[in-house]
Each structure stands twice: as C-alpha cells, then as structure tokens.
Amino acid sequence: MAGYGFGEIDIPSWWIDNIFKENQAQGIINAFKQGLFNGGHSNPMYLGYCIIVVASPSNTISLSYMIQHLRMFEGEGISILKIMARYNIPAHTEVTYPDQFLSHRYGYLIDKNTPIYPIYSHISQKLEYWSVQVWEDYCSYLMVEHGQNMLIDYYEKNSKVKVEVKETIKKDDKPFVLTEGETDPIYIRTALKVLGKNKLLEQLDIEWVGTSIGKGKSINTGDSGLNSTRDVLLANPQFLTRKVLLLYDCDTKKPDEDHENLKIRKIPQQNNRKVKKGIENLFPDHLFTEVFYANKSKYGDYGEEIKFQEFQKMKFCEWICTQRQQAKDFADFALIVNILKEFIS
C-alpha cells in the first residue's frame, strides 16, 4: 500500500504487525471493520498502489505481476482480500518505502531532498512521477526482497494443512464432523447429551478444524480453516476414507454442498438475538450477562484510549456446558441435531 502518506506519514504499526498474523488478509479485513480505513481520501491508507503477484494455474512457479490502484472499501480492495483470506494467501510483505528502494537500487541518498544522483530526484518526490520502467524495477526489487518468502510461506501453509487434514481424517471410521471454533464441539456434545441424543453422539466424531499453538493462540481455524480443508479433500478424494461434514457458523455465507463422502452445511441463524455470530447465536439472550464481558482498553495511533468489552468465549462455554447443563438453554440446537441426523443417514 502506498496511499497518500508513503513519503510523509509512516505506515501505522498495526499494518506492520499484521505481517505476523496467521491470516494476513483477514487481519486487514478486521481492520477495515474497525474503521481503520475510514476517512476516504483524507486517510493515507485508504488509497494505494497494490502489486498483485499471480501464479500460472498450470505452473505455479511461473509468476507474473500487475500494479493495481485500489481503494480500501467493500467493492474493491476488500473484495480481493476476502478471496485471499478464504485461502489464507499471504497479503503483504515487510515495508520497503520508495526512498529505500531508490537508495538501494540507484545510489545512497544523503537526505530525502539531496540525492547523490540528481537524475533520480524527480522520481523520489512523488510516485506519480514514476515511469513504467521504474515501477517494473520496483516490482522486481520487492519480489526478490520479499516475494520469495511470501511464496515459501504460502506453500508451507498449504503443505501443512494437507498433512493435517489427511492425518485427522484417517484417525477413525466414524462419520466425522468438523467445526469452525474450539468451543463448538463442546457445545454440540453437551447439547446431544442434555437433549437425550446420546445414541447420535456415539455415532459421530466431532472436532474443530484448528490447532492450538499455546498461549491462547491457534492456527488454521474458523471458516478459512474449513475452506482449506474442503479444498484439500476435493483435490485429494483418496483422503476421504470416511464421511465428513464441514459445519460452518451462521454468519458465514456458505451454501450447502454435497460431494461423495463430503457434505457442507451452515448452522441456521437466529434473528434478533443479542449475539449475531458464531454458534453462540443459538443461545437465548438472557444467558449473556455482564460477567462474561471483560472491560478492556487500547491506545490508538494518536494516544487516545479506546475502551471496549470483550466476550469471554471459553468462560461462557465452561459455565453453560459444565456448571449449568440445562436442556432449555440448548433448545435451538435442535437445528444442529437435524443436520447431524441427515448427515449420518
């Protein structure tokens, strides 16, 4: 992203930190939802030059690239990022400012306004002055400096997901249900018990798609984890040694799919509920008391304190499933029971 502030305002720290996120594209989408791209043309991050690297479908090591002028809103940059988030494609590199590039490529700059090679002084002022040749050189430079690491990261993620899916599927011969979140299988197993569906529970193996890596962090989780699993299974049908159901949360726009030994379903969403997303949408509003919301704060780029509440997912899950265990709380889980019955039939 070049934006308007490339030479005047440093790229914000959250953008640089996002490089280390498990799903970079989703991290940028989350920032968009938080309003960090608001302000239109007054926001340096709203408009940018984006270098899109494309691999040939028939030969993935054959690369080309294009330079695209993108605005960060729903119908443009965010739409591309949603596709990238679905497949967990690396979305951006470490930062190399244009002046850094010009210095490395064409000579050391004494300061921003006094280059040793005056012939490049005009292109160091504004990106609009750059010729096609300079842009192509910039793209080549970034691909050498950062692009190879992005590709390695992408291939490693794909390979890791493929191995994990294969190992997970072949563990047992029961019909296998995979969910988005870590707490989802706990809720579903508890619901089947308290609703008197023990026989159905015994017939199924229910797990979540992610992997915990410690300190409350996980990888290959959520709808992107299920998407990756779907793609691996469809590309490698020999892995489908038993029936598999990928069960998406209500807030994902996922249509039903039926393949041999693979089904995809979405939990129906309950309207006018306090909780709008996740499997928690199935619970009545009165259960979500203040005790399950932690008060937190963070500081913005200008030092302003931003106070907010954070839902304590695991705390709520433990209370509902371990301490409380009341069938009336799980009444709407009958929707999931019906999906599971259809799946094993």
N, C-alpha and C positions, 0 to 999 in steps of 0.2 A: 504494500500500500504506500503510495506516495503522498496523496492528499495535497492539501494546501500548505501544510506545516512542515514539509520534509526538510526545508532548509532553515526554518525559523523556530518551530516548536518541536522538541524531541518527541518521538513516538512514546506514548504513555507506558508505564511499567506493566500494566495488566496485559497489554498486547505482547510484550516481550516474554512475560511469564507464561503466556498461553502456549508458547512453543513447547513447553514441558508437559502440557496436558496430554492425557491418553488419547483424546479425540479433539484435535485442534479445531476442526471445522465446527463441531458442536460448541466448543468454548466461545468461538466468535458469535455464533447464533445466540448463545446465552447472554453475551454482552449486548447484542442488539436488543434482546427482550428487556434488558435492564435499562435501556435508554442511552447507552454509551455512544451511540452514533447519532443521537438526536441533534437538531440544530441546523440540519441541511448544510448549506454551503459555508456556514459560519463554523462548522466543526471540521477540523483538519483531517479527521478520519473518515468523513462521510464520502468523499470522492477520492478515487485513487487509480493509479496505473497498476494493473494486475498482470503478471506474467503467468500464463496458463501453459503448463507442460502436458503434452498429450503423447501417450504411447500407442503405437500401431496395434490394432486388435490381433493381427496375425503374427506380430513380432514385438513383444513387449519391451525389448531393449532398443527398439528403433524409436527415437524420440524426436518430436518437433515441438515448437512453441509458438504462441501468439501473444501479442500485447493487447490487452483489452482495457478500455476506460470504463470503470464500474462504479456505480453508486451503491452505497450500502443500505438498501431498503428491500422490502419483501419481493418485489417483482424483478429484481436484478441480481445484485451480488449475493443476497441471502438465499435466493433460489438455487444458485450454483452450490453454495455451501451446504445446503440441505442434502443435495445429491452426494457431496463429498463426505458428509457426516454419516450418511447411511452406510457407506462402505469404508468408513474410517480412513479416508485418503488424507495424507499429510497436507495441510493447508497453507503453511507459510514457513519461512526459514528464519534463521537469525538475521539481524538487521545489518545491511550494508548500505549506508547513505550514499547518494550520488557523489558527494565530495570525496568520500573514502574511495569509491570506485575510480574517480578521475585521478586521484592521487596515486593509487596503486598501479593504474594502467598507463598513465601518461606522465607521471612525474610528481614529486613531492610538492605539496602546497605550503608556502611559507606561512600564509594565513588565508582566510577564506577569500579575501579580495585581491591577493597578490600571488598568483601562481608563478612558478619558475618559468613555465611555458605559456606566455601570454596568448598563444594561438587558441588555447582552450578556455580562456577567461569568459567568453560569451556563453559557452555551454555550462559553465559552473554556476551561472546566475539563476537560470530558470529552466525547468525541464521542457518547457515549450520550445526552447531553442535547440533542443537536441535533434540531430538528423537521424534518419533511419539507420545509418551505419553505426552511429553511437549507441542507439537503442539496441541494435543487434549485438554489439560488442558487450553492452551491459548485461543482456540476457545470457550470453555465453559465459561471461565472468561469474554471474550468480549460479549458473548451473554447475560450473566447475567448483566454486567455493562451497555451495550449499546443496545443490540439486542432487548430487550423488548420495549424500547422507539421507536426504528425503526418500529417495528410491529404495535405498537399503532398508530404511525404517519401514517402508510400505511392504516390501517383500517379506521382511521378518515377521511383521504382524500377520500377513496372510498365511505364512507357513505355520506360525504358532497356533492360529485359530484352526487351521486344517487338522493339525495333530490333536488339539484338544477336543475337537468335535468327534474325530474318529475314536479316540480313547473313551470319551464319555458314552457314545452310543453303544459300543460293544461290551459294556460292563455287565449287562443283564439282558434277559429276553422279554421282560415285561414291557407293555406299551409305555412309552417314555414321554413325559410332559416337561417342557422347558418354559420357564417364565422369565420376565424381564428383571425383576428385583430379588434381592436376597431374602426379603421377608415374605414374598409371595407364596413360596411353597409352605411356609409355616402357617400362614393364614388358611390356605386351601386344605392342608392336612387337618387342622383344627376344625374347620368348617365341616369336613366329611365326618369327623368323629362326633361332634355335638349335634349334627343333623341326622345321625343314625345311619350313615352311609359307609360303615366300616368295610363291607364287602367290596365296594367300589375302591376304597382306599387300598385294600390288599392287592387289587389287580393292577395298580399303577405304580410307576416310579416317577416321583415328582421332584425336580431340582430347578435351580435357577441357572441362567446361562453364564453368569460372570464367574470370576475367580478372585478371591481375596488375596491381596498382597501385603496385608498388615497395616496397622495404624489407621484403620477405618477406610482404607482405600481399596478399590477393586478395578479390574480391567475387563474388557470385552463384555460389558453389561448393558442393560437397557435394551431399547428397540434396535440400536445399532448392533448389539451383540447377537440378537435373534436374526437380524438381517444377514449378518456374516455367516451364521450357522446355516440359514436357509440356502445361501449361495453355495456354500461348501457341499451341502448334501445334494443339491440338484446337480452340481458339477461332478460329484463323485457318488453316484447311486449305490455303489458297492458298499458304502459306509452304512446304508440303511438296512441293517440286519434285524431291526425290529421297528414297530410302528412308532412314529414320533409326532407329537403335537407341539407346535410353537404357539404359546398363548401370550398374546400381546395385551398391554394395558388399554384401558378405554380411551385414552387421549391420543393414541396413535391412529393415523389414517391408513389402516391396513385392511385391505379386502380379504375375504375368505379365499383360501386356495386349497385345492385337493390334488395331490400327486400320489403316486404309488408309495405307500408306507409313510407318507408325509402329509400332514394337514396343518393349516394355518388358520387360527381363529383369533378374534378380538373380543375381550370382555365387553358386553354392552354397557354403555354409560348411563348413569342415573342422573337425570336433570335436576336442577335446582338444589343441589347438595352443597354443603359448605366446602367440602373437598372436591375439587374439579378433576383431579387426575389420579392415576395410579389405582391399584386395587383397593385402596382406602376409600375410593368413591362409593363402594358398596355398603359402607357403614353409615348408620344414622348420625345426623348432625350432633345430637346431644352427647355423644361419646367423646367428642373432641374438645375437652375442657382446657383451660389455660395452663394446667400443669404439664401439658405436652408441647408447649411452645416456649422455647428458650429466648430470652431477650439478648440480642447481640448488637454490636455496632462495628462499623469500619470507617476508615477515613478516605475521602475522595482525593482526587488529584490536586485540589486547592486547599486541602487541610480540613474540609468540612466533615463533621461527624454525621454519619448516616446510621440511624437506628432502625432495626428491623427485628422481626421474630422468625425463628427457625423451628420447623416442625421436627420433633424428636421421633423419627420413624421407629427405631428399634425399641425405644421405651414404650411407645404405644402398642407395638406388636406384643411385647412381653406381657403387658397388662391384660390385653384382650385375650391372648392365647394361653397364658399360663395361670394368671391370677383369677381372671373373671370367667372365661369359658362358658358363656351363656348363649344358648341356641338362638334366642331372639335377635342378638346382635348380628348373627350370620344369616338372617332370613333371605337377603338378596343374593347370597352366594348360591342359591338355587339355580341362578343363571349359569354359574360355572359348572354345577352338578350336571346340568343338561348338556353342556358342551362335552364334558368328560364321558357321559353315557353314550353320546353319539360317536365319540372318538373310538371307544373300545368295541362298539358294535360293528 
